[in-house]
Amino acid sequence: MTSTTAPEKSQAQSPADGASGSQLTHGLKRRHLSMIALGGVIGAGLFVGSGAGIAASGPAVVLLFAGAGAVVMLIMRMLGEMSAARPATGSFSVHAEKEIGVWAGVTSGWMYWVMLCCGVAAEATAAGTIMHGWVGFVPAYGWVAIFMAFFCFTNLAAVKNFGEFEFVFSGIKVLAITAFLVLGVLGICGVFGDAPGTSNLTGDGGFLPTGSAGLIAGLLTAVFAYGGLETVTIAAAESDDPRKNVARAVRTAVWRIAIFYIGSMAVIVTLVPWNDPQVVSDGPYVTVLDELGVPAAGTIMQVVVLIALLSAMNANIYGASRMAYSLVQRGQGPRFLGTVVKGVPMPAVIGSCVFGFLAVLAGIYWPDTVFTWLMNTTGCAVLVVWSFICLTQLKMRRRLDREAPELLTVKMWGFPYLTWVAFVAIIGVFVAMGTTDSGRDQLYVSAILVAALAAAGYASQRRRPAPQD
């Protein structure tokens, strides 16, 4: 076992040395990367949380998911450009550190780590609740402990095993959503009964029944539902051909997720009334399957949701551990987290799992204080990360154009105009958050964490220069 705080080199420049065990291995393949992207983003936010967005904004939720999806496509294109040019385990954190400064890498990296760990806690809690409903003699927190231990073990194994596990889990989710879309389209066409037409899209208050307040609430749901897609660029550094694989994964994953999210929302609001209480209580997918007369719809979707939650847990533990490892390798965290055993950053995996489990305990013992603070902290995390990605890409693209244009195998569309469009859109979401009480709470708490991380990063920046290639 070895530990180091030397600046992280690009994986393309410094291949992982699996034999010595001092660096991460290249055990992931192209097919793994696409599924890892799906695994990190398709979870409870889509299958359950989207019901809150539908209830808040009505049929207009389709446009909100489409708008948020368009911004995410731009963000991922920027990430694809940077990661294909200079693959690195820390992805956007590494690039932000080099292009903007150490404080930017620290802030974006640790914000993302906290977001993923809290996401693991939320997913584990939801999965434990489902299992407790099936096997009542084991308390929900008991199932959480079992899941945490299992996924900690899978992430401590060789990265290839993690990739295979996520490939299977994400494949099941993709099949489930595809089947749902097919059944939904058949239902819209009247195969299972009378075709609904546009009655649910224009009735009960119209296409935007709740006004601007509902639109803002639905927008936040849509934006945060896409968080986690960035993990694919983190995983790319451990693939057998980082530059080619990340380019392909970014191109395919974004379009798939956009179709799944936007297509699902369109099917749901067309088939069932937006204000049906079952949309929130049972989830929008169960509501649609019940409407179509699918037997045991609730049980079927509970199984799918459980698989989605476990898959997202697995992917988020992986992403959190690699981000922590990368930060420590650059001297921006506890040194022991940088230890690599047999090509796996074991302390970083264990530390990420422990943080996630402590967050679960906080939800049990301090649901209205510590847990609320943690959840509010992550509320703006994805927006902060996306902001840094935009600013980093603006600088990195110009430098690559001057110094190494041959590395630009993936290029951002309409540069620099669409980069600025994405950045302005993100600022607009921040402004929209400030118009609601819950949004302001998230802004306040997140601002405290951002300020603390930026100050720590700036202090480190004053002590040493940013890493060079």
C-alpha angles and dihedrals in degrees: 000000000000136000130200142168097199115135111277114254125213111273089229090058097039111032116210113264105221093171095060093039091222096111139036117278129237099237102134123095132204094264090053093055096057091050093046088057090052092044094056097048107031104075140103090325090071103032099040113003094056087071089071090053092051092048090049101048107015121214090343087078086089091064091045093054090045092051093046089045091054091054091048090052089056092046092050091047089055090048090047091053094050097040094047090051096045114010113202135164090236092051111182092011091059092046093047090051092053099040102036107016145277091283091060093050092048094047097046094040100049092039088056092047092053091047093052094045092050088047089055089052093051093046093047091050092051092046091049091052091053093049092047088056089056099038104029100179090069111070119232093250088053090059089046090056091049092050093046092051093047096049092042087057094047091051091048090057123081113304089239089064090050090051093051092048092050091045091059096043094046090045090058090051092050091050091049094050092044090052090048092052092048092050090045094053090048089051092050088051090054099250093134097039139308113359109245095218111187097319094111092044096053104025130085096037100337132262093320103031100162100049128220095327091058091044091056093047091049091047092057090049091051095047096048092046090069095055115119099043089108090073091084091070090051091052093047091076089065095051127103093250108020099183098049096036097051091049092053095042093052093048095050103034096054094053093045093051093046090053092047095048101038094037092050093049091049092051093047099049091043095052103038134032112264092229096052104130089220090067089071102027098047100017129257095266094054089047092055094046090050089050090053091049096244108167117245091004093162094053093045093053093044089058091047092047091049091052090047091051094048092047092050090048090053094048094044094050087052093048094045094049093049093047091050090047092051093049092050091047086059092049095256102121147018108325096224090066089066094066114119122202118190091340095310126104092230099175090049091051093048093044092051091049092048092051090049092049092048088053088054090052089049088055090054101044103025106024094153099042122025096021093046089050091051093049092047089050090060094044094090098025096100091048091050090050092048090050091055091047091056095048092044094050091051090059099035095050093054091048093048091049088057102037110024114008090160089072092062096094089144117041131195112246117250095359124225098005099059091045089058090045090056092047093050090048090054091050087051090056090051089052091048090052089056091062094065130063095232091045092052091051090054091047093051096048094042091049090057092053093044091050092049094048093044091051092050091047093048091051089052090047091055090054097051140008123257114271119271127217 
